[in-house]
Amino acid sequence: MNLTGRLVETKMLTSIQKNRMLELMTGYYGDISPERFEQELNERDSALVLFDAANQIQGFTTIKFYHLDVLKIPVRLVFSDEAIIPGGFRSNLELFRAWIRAVYSRVLDGDELLRQRKIEVQNYFKSYWVLLAEGYQKYRLLPLYFKRFYPNYQERTPEFEQTIINHFCGYKYPGCYNPTTGVIKSEGKGGLRQDATVITRKHMNNSHLNYFLTQNPGFTMGDKLVCITELSLNNMKPKLWRYLGEIN
């Protein structure tokens, strides 16, 4: 089934749409309260929502933009948490395609918020995606589409990227983030449902998978590995360039 992604400001989501999104999330996680879902949704700037041909929501993720200084260098962060797609749709890449188009138009092609805040964009201004990987399907997006990402099995996370992670997670997840392991312990949403933790046979001998399982052994309980990659044109693999080429 073909799905179409749309970027929607969270304040513009209708009650019916929010209820459907909550239904999808409770089908992915073991337990989450409506109050907590509403709170977390309100903290985000936008939702990337997947609609089917009948205009029914079949998946979503949320986006929040942050601006901070790290080691005296201005940094833009794109933060995304859960990516919710029912089992029958989980292989569909439209969510990521729509996500990268939205991020490209906001981060790489110009940021209206930056202009409104009168922040001078200099050559050394860096943009990063902070990704919370609660499952391998999300972590594998990094080696699939980006040349450099952290953490990975081949090298240590550089000081600059590690400082970003520690600064951001220390602020947003105090008491849950462990800077030694790089994991955010489950915050009470419950573990992933069993069908969301299935690892296909073709991935079982994958070095990236083995690393993820070693670094985040509690992923079935909802623990999340904090990951980061730079959102720069020279960090994108050809597959990602093709997605960007679809932008008019």
NUMAR-193866 format. One record per residue (C-alpha): residue number from 1; residue in three letters; chain; x, y, z negated. Coordinates in steps of 0.05 Angstrom, whole numbers, plus 5000, padded with zeros to 4 digits. Example, Ala and Ser with C-alpha at 12.3 -4.5 7.8 and 13.67 -1.06 7.14 Angstrom:
2
+------+------+-------+------+-------+------+
! resi ! resn ! chain ! east ! north !   up !
+------+------+-------+------+-------+------+
!    1 !  ala !     A ! 5246 !  4910 ! 4844 !
!    2 !  ser !     A ! 5273 !  4979 ! 4857 !
+------+------+-------+------+-------+------+
REM end
This chain:
248
+------+------+-------+------+-------+------+
! resi ! resn ! chain ! east ! north !   up !
+------+------+-------+------+-------+------+
!    1 !  met !     A ! 5000 !  5000 ! 5000 !
!    2 !  asn !     A ! 5026 !  5069 ! 5018 !
!    3 !  leu !     A ! 5033 !  5119 ! 4962 !
!    4 !  thr !     A ! 5042 !  5194 ! 4968 !
!    5 !  gly !     A ! 5080 !  5234 ! 4916 !
!    6 !  arg !     A ! 5059 !  5303 ! 4893 !
!    7 !  leu !     A ! 5092 !  5351 ! 4844 !
!    8 !  val !     A ! 5039 !  5377 ! 4796 !
!    9 !  glu !     A ! 5050 !  5427 ! 4739 !
!   10 !  thr !     A ! 5031 !  5392 ! 4675 !
!   11 !  lys !     A ! 4984 !  5448 ! 4655 !
!   12 !  met !     A ! 4945 !  5436 ! 4720 !
!   13 !  leu !     A ! 4932 !  5363 ! 4707 !
!   14 !  thr !     A ! 4858 !  5347 ! 4696 !
!   15 !  ser !     A ! 4831 !  5306 ! 4638 !
!   16 !  ile !     A ! 4814 !  5250 ! 4686 !
!   17 !  gln !     A ! 4885 !  5250 ! 4714 !
!   18 !  lys !     A ! 4915 !  5250 ! 4644 !
!   19 !  asn !     A ! 4871 !  5192 ! 4622 !
!   20 !  arg !     A ! 4893 !  5152 ! 4683 !
!   21 !  met !     A ! 4966 !  5167 ! 4668 !
!   22 !  leu !     A ! 4957 !  5145 ! 4596 !
!   23 !  glu !     A ! 4924 !  5081 ! 4621 !
!   24 !  leu !     A ! 4985 !  5067 ! 4666 !
!   25 !  met !     A ! 5033 !  5081 ! 4609 !
!   26 !  thr !     A ! 4998 !  5035 ! 4560 !
!   27 !  gly !     A ! 5002 !  4981 ! 4614 !
!   28 !  tyr !     A ! 5078 !  4991 ! 4616 !
!   29 !  tyr !     A ! 5093 !  4999 ! 4543 !
!   30 !  gly !     A ! 5065 !  4957 ! 4487 !
!   31 !  asp !     A ! 5035 !  5015 ! 4449 !
!   32 !  ile !     A ! 5030 !  5091 ! 4454 !
!   33 !  ser !     A ! 4979 !  5137 ! 4422 !
!   34 !  pro !     A ! 4938 !  5188 ! 4463 !
!   35 !  glu !     A ! 4963 !  5243 ! 4417 !
!   36 !  arg !     A ! 5036 !  5226 ! 4428 !
!   37 !  phe !     A ! 5025 !  5221 ! 4503 !
!   38 !  glu !     A ! 4992 !  5289 ! 4505 !
!   39 !  gln !     A ! 5047 !  5320 ! 4464 !
!   40 !  glu !     A ! 5103 !  5293 ! 4508 !
!   41 !  leu !     A ! 5067 !  5313 ! 4571 !
!   42 !  asn !     A ! 5058 !  5384 ! 4547 !
!   43 !  glu !     A ! 5133 !  5388 ! 4534 !
!   44 !  arg !     A ! 5148 !  5376 ! 4608 !
!   45 !  asp !     A ! 5147 !  5427 ! 4665 !
!   46 !  ser !     A ! 5118 !  5382 ! 4718 !
!   47 !  ala !     A ! 5095 !  5312 ! 4734 !
!   48 !  leu !     A ! 5114 !  5275 ! 4798 !
!   49 !  val !     A ! 5049 !  5236 ! 4811 !
!   50 !  leu !     A ! 5038 !  5180 ! 4861 !
!   51 !  phe !     A ! 4969 !  5177 ! 4894 !
!   52 !  asp !     A ! 4941 !  5121 ! 4936 !
!   53 !  ala !     A ! 4896 !  5130 ! 4997 !
!   54 !  ala !     A ! 4835 !  5137 ! 4952 !
!   55 !  asn !     A ! 4869 !  5193 ! 4913 !
!   56 !  gln !     A ! 4877 !  5147 ! 4852 !
!   57 !  ile !     A ! 4940 !  5156 ! 4811 !
!   58 !  gln !     A ! 4984 !  5094 ! 4815 !
!   59 !  gly !     A ! 5048 !  5120 ! 4783 !
!   60 !  phe !     A ! 5084 !  5180 ! 4755 !
!   61 !  thr !     A ! 5145 !  5209 ! 4722 !
!   62 !  thr !     A ! 5156 !  5276 ! 4688 !
!   63 !  ile !     A ! 5208 !  5330 ! 4698 !
!   64 !  lys !     A ! 5236 !  5382 ! 4651 !
!   65 !  phe !     A ! 5290 !  5434 ! 4669 !
!   66 !  tyr !     A ! 5340 !  5459 ! 4618 !
!   67 !  his !     A ! 5396 !  5511 ! 4621 !
!   68 !  leu !     A ! 5455 !  5509 ! 4574 !
!   69 !  asp !     A ! 5529 !  5525 ! 4569 !
!   70 !  val !     A ! 5577 !  5467 ! 4560 !
!   71 !  leu !     A ! 5651 !  5481 ! 4547 !
!   72 !  lys !     A ! 5637 !  5552 ! 4572 !
!   73 !  ile !     A ! 5609 !  5527 ! 4638 !
!   74 !  pro !     A ! 5535 !  5541 ! 4655 !
!   75 !  val !     A ! 5497 !  5477 ! 4668 !
!   76 !  arg !     A ! 5428 !  5462 ! 4695 !
!   77 !  leu !     A ! 5397 !  5397 ! 4671 !
!   78 !  val !     A ! 5341 !  5359 ! 4704 !
!   79 !  phe !     A ! 5311 !  5313 ! 4652 !
!   80 !  ser !     A ! 5265 !  5255 ! 4667 !
!   81 !  asp !     A ! 5241 !  5201 ! 4620 !
!   82 !  glu !     A ! 5194 !  5144 ! 4638 !
!   83 !  ala !     A ! 5179 !  5126 ! 4710 !
!   84 !  ile !     A ! 5113 !  5089 ! 4708 !
!   85 !  ile !     A ! 5091 !  5046 ! 4766 !
!   86 !  pro !     A ! 5046 !  4984 ! 4759 !
!   87 !  gly !     A ! 5078 !  4917 ! 4775 !
!   88 !  gly !     A ! 5049 !  4912 ! 4845 !
!   89 !  phe !     A ! 5079 !  4979 ! 4863 !
!   90 !  arg !     A ! 5145 !  4976 ! 4826 !
!   91 !  ser !     A ! 5187 !  4965 ! 4888 !
!   92 !  asn !     A ! 5157 !  5025 ! 4924 !
!   93 !  leu !     A ! 5209 !  5080 ! 4931 !
!   94 !  glu !     A ! 5160 !  5136 ! 4944 !
!   95 !  leu !     A ! 5165 !  5160 ! 4871 !
!   96 !  phe !     A ! 5240 !  5169 ! 4877 !
!   97 !  arg !     A ! 5235 !  5200 ! 4946 !
!   98 !  ala !     A ! 5184 !  5250 ! 4921 !
!   99 !  trp !     A ! 5226 !  5263 ! 4859 !
!  100 !  ile !     A ! 5290 !  5278 ! 4897 !
!  101 !  arg !     A ! 5253 !  5324 ! 4945 !
!  102 !  ala !     A ! 5225 !  5363 ! 4887 !
!  103 !  val !     A ! 5292 !  5367 ! 4852 !
!  104 !  tyr !     A ! 5328 !  5387 ! 4916 !
!  105 !  ser !     A ! 5280 !  5445 ! 4929 !
!  106 !  arg !     A ! 5288 !  5468 ! 4857 !
!  107 !  val !     A ! 5361 !  5455 ! 4840 !
!  108 !  leu !     A ! 5400 !  5450 ! 4904 !
!  109 !  asp !     A ! 5362 !  5499 ! 4948 !
!  110 !  gly !     A ! 5352 !  5554 ! 4896 !
!  111 !  asp !     A ! 5321 !  5560 ! 4828 !
!  112 !  glu !     A ! 5268 !  5614 ! 4817 !
!  113 !  leu !     A ! 5273 !  5607 ! 4742 !
!  114 !  leu !     A ! 5346 !  5625 ! 4745 !
!  115 !  arg !     A ! 5331 !  5687 ! 4785 !
!  116 !  gln !     A ! 5276 !  5707 ! 4737 !
!  117 !  arg !     A ! 5324 !  5700 ! 4678 !
!  118 !  lys !     A ! 5377 !  5739 ! 4717 !
!  119 !  ile !     A ! 5429 !  5685 ! 4709 !
!  120 !  glu !     A ! 5487 !  5695 ! 4756 !
!  121 !  val !     A ! 5498 !  5631 ! 4797 !
!  122 !  gln !     A ! 5573 !  5623 ! 4807 !
!  123 !  asn !     A ! 5612 !  5572 ! 4847 !
!  124 !  tyr !     A ! 5626 !  5531 ! 4785 !
!  125 !  phe !     A ! 5553 !  5526 ! 4765 !
!  126 !  lys !     A ! 5537 !  5452 ! 4756 !
!  127 !  ser !     A ! 5471 !  5414 ! 4760 !
!  128 !  tyr !     A ! 5460 !  5346 ! 4729 !
!  129 !  trp !     A ! 5406 !  5294 ! 4723 !
!  130 !  val !     A ! 5399 !  5264 ! 4653 !
!  131 !  leu !     A ! 5364 !  5197 ! 4660 !
!  132 !  leu !     A ! 5339 !  5153 ! 4603 !
!  133 !  ala !     A ! 5344 !  5082 ! 4628 !
!  134 !  glu !     A ! 5297 !  5037 ! 4589 !
!  135 !  gly !     A ! 5303 !  4983 ! 4642 !
!  136 !  tyr !     A ! 5350 !  4959 ! 4696 !
!  137 !  gln !     A ! 5304 !  4981 ! 4753 !
!  138 !  lys !     A ! 5316 !  5053 ! 4732 !
!  139 !  tyr !     A ! 5390 !  5046 ! 4719 !
!  140 !  arg !     A ! 5402 !  5015 ! 4787 !
!  141 !  leu !     A ! 5380 !  5079 ! 4822 !
!  142 !  leu !     A ! 5446 !  5109 ! 4801 !
!  143 !  pro !     A ! 5495 !  5062 ! 4838 !
!  144 !  leu !     A ! 5445 !  5057 ! 4895 !
!  145 !  tyr !     A ! 5443 !  5132 ! 4911 !
!  146 !  phe !     A ! 5501 !  5167 ! 4876 !
!  147 !  lys !     A ! 5576 !  5161 ! 4883 !
!  148 !  arg !     A ! 5592 !  5181 ! 4811 !
!  149 !  phe !     A ! 5549 !  5168 ! 4751 !
!  150 !  tyr !     A ! 5559 !  5152 ! 4678 !
!  151 !  pro !     A ! 5563 !  5108 ! 4639 !
!  152 !  asn !     A ! 5587 !  5052 ! 4685 !
!  153 !  tyr !     A ! 5628 !  4989 ! 4681 !
!  154 !  gln !     A ! 5688 !  5016 ! 4719 !
!  155 !  glu !     A ! 5710 !  5077 ! 4680 !
!  156 !  arg !     A ! 5699 !  5118 ! 4617 !
!  157 !  thr !     A ! 5652 !  5176 ! 4617 !
!  158 !  pro !     A ! 5692 !  5241 ! 4627 !
!  159 !  glu !     A ! 5694 !  5290 ! 4570 !
!  160 !  phe !     A ! 5651 !  5342 ! 4605 !
!  161 !  glu !     A ! 5594 !  5295 ! 4621 !
!  162 !  gln !     A ! 5598 !  5262 ! 4552 !
!  163 !  thr !     A ! 5594 !  5331 ! 4520 !
!  164 !  ile !     A ! 5531 !  5346 ! 4559 !
!  165 !  ile !     A ! 5499 !  5280 ! 4537 !
!  166 !  asn !     A ! 5518 !  5289 ! 4464 !
!  167 !  his !     A ! 5495 !  5362 ! 4463 !
!  168 !  phe !     A ! 5429 !  5348 ! 4497 !
!  169 !  cys !     A ! 5411 !  5284 ! 4460 !
!  170 !  gly !     A ! 5433 !  5312 ! 4393 !
!  171 !  tyr !     A ! 5384 !  5369 ! 4404 !
!  172 !  lys !     A ! 5327 !  5330 ! 4433 !
!  173 !  tyr !     A ! 5332 !  5263 ! 4397 !
!  174 !  pro !     A ! 5363 !  5276 ! 4328 !
!  175 !  gly !     A ! 5364 !  5213 ! 4287 !
!  176 !  cys !     A ! 5350 !  5168 ! 4346 !
!  177 !  tyr !     A ! 5411 !  5180 ! 4390 !
!  178 !  asn !     A ! 5475 !  5142 ! 4375 !
!  179 !  pro !     A ! 5535 !  5177 ! 4407 !
!  180 !  thr !     A ! 5578 !  5115 ! 4398 !
!  181 !  thr !     A ! 5533 !  5069 ! 4438 !
!  182 !  gly !     A ! 5500 !  5121 ! 4482 !
!  183 !  val !     A ! 5432 !  5092 ! 4466 !
!  184 !  ile !     A ! 5368 !  5125 ! 4441 !
!  185 !  lys !     A ! 5332 !  5077 ! 4394 !
!  186 !  ser !     A ! 5258 !  5066 ! 4407 !
!  187 !  glu !     A ! 5215 !  5122 ! 4378 !
!  188 !  gly !     A ! 5154 !  5081 ! 4364 !
!  189 !  lys !     A ! 5124 !  5072 ! 4434 !
!  190 !  gly !     A ! 5134 !  4998 ! 4427 !
!  191 !  gly !     A ! 5175 !  4953 ! 4472 !
!  192 !  leu !     A ! 5167 !  4945 ! 4547 !
!  193 !  arg !     A ! 5115 !  4896 ! 4568 !
!  194 !  gln !     A ! 5144 !  4830 ! 4591 !
!  195 !  asp !     A ! 5131 !  4840 ! 4665 !
!  196 !  ala !     A ! 5170 !  4905 ! 4662 !
!  197 !  thr !     A ! 5233 !  4870 ! 4637 !
!  198 !  val !     A ! 5237 !  4816 ! 4691 !
!  199 !  ile !     A ! 5304 !  4813 ! 4726 !
!  200 !  thr !     A ! 5302 !  4784 ! 4796 !
!  201 !  arg !     A ! 5349 !  4728 ! 4816 !
!  202 !  lys !     A ! 5386 !  4771 ! 4867 !
!  203 !  his !     A ! 5408 !  4819 ! 4812 !
!  204 !  met !     A ! 5431 !  4767 ! 4761 !
!  205 !  asn !     A ! 5504 !  4768 ! 4782 !
!  206 !  asn !     A ! 5506 !  4843 ! 4792 !
!  207 !  ser !     A ! 5562 !  4879 ! 4755 !
!  208 !  his !     A ! 5519 !  4940 ! 4742 !
!  209 !  leu !     A ! 5464 !  4896 ! 4713 !
!  210 !  asn !     A ! 5512 !  4860 ! 4667 !
!  211 !  tyr !     A ! 5539 !  4927 ! 4643 !
!  212 !  phe !     A ! 5469 !  4953 ! 4630 !
!  213 !  leu !     A ! 5450 !  4892 ! 4590 !
!  214 !  thr !     A ! 5514 !  4897 ! 4549 !
!  215 !  gln !     A ! 5506 !  4971 ! 4534 !
!  216 !  asn !     A ! 5431 !  4968 ! 4520 !
!  217 !  pro !     A ! 5414 !  4900 ! 4491 !
!  218 !  gly !     A ! 5351 !  4928 ! 4458 !
!  219 !  phe !     A ! 5319 !  4952 ! 4523 !
!  220 !  thr !     A ! 5262 !  4902 ! 4516 !
!  221 !  met !     A ! 5244 !  4938 ! 4450 !
!  222 !  gly !     A ! 5243 !  5006 ! 4484 !
!  223 !  asp !     A ! 5315 !  5028 ! 4472 !
!  224 !  lys !     A ! 5342 !  5074 ! 4526 !
!  225 !  leu !     A ! 5412 !  5082 ! 4554 !
!  226 !  val !     A ! 5428 !  5155 ! 4567 !
!  227 !  cys !     A ! 5456 !  5166 ! 4636 !
!  228 !  ile !     A ! 5480 !  5225 ! 4676 !
!  229 !  thr !     A ! 5499 !  5242 ! 4747 !
!  230 !  glu !     A ! 5517 !  5307 ! 4781 !
!  231 !  leu !     A ! 5465 !  5334 ! 4830 !
!  232 !  ser !     A ! 5512 !  5358 ! 4883 !
!  233 !  leu !     A ! 5512 !  5345 ! 4957 !
!  234 !  asn !     A ! 5580 !  5312 ! 4956 !
!  235 !  asn !     A ! 5557 !  5263 ! 4902 !
!  236 !  met !     A ! 5501 !  5234 ! 4944 !
!  237 !  lys !     A ! 5506 !  5169 ! 4983 !
!  238 !  pro !     A ! 5480 !  5164 ! 5055 !
!  239 !  lys !     A ! 5413 !  5134 ! 5033 !
!  240 !  leu !     A ! 5399 !  5195 ! 4992 !
!  241 !  trp !     A ! 5420 !  5241 ! 5048 !
!  242 !  arg !     A ! 5367 !  5207 ! 5091 !
!  243 !  tyr !     A ! 5314 !  5224 ! 5040 !
!  244 !  leu !     A ! 5336 !  5296 ! 5039 !
!  245 !  gly !     A ! 5334 !  5296 ! 5115 !
!  246 !  glu !     A ! 5260 !  5283 ! 5111 !
!  247 !  ile !     A ! 5250 !  5352 ! 5080 !
!  248 !  asn !     A ! 5223 !  5402 ! 5129 !
+------+------+-------+------+-------+------+
REM end
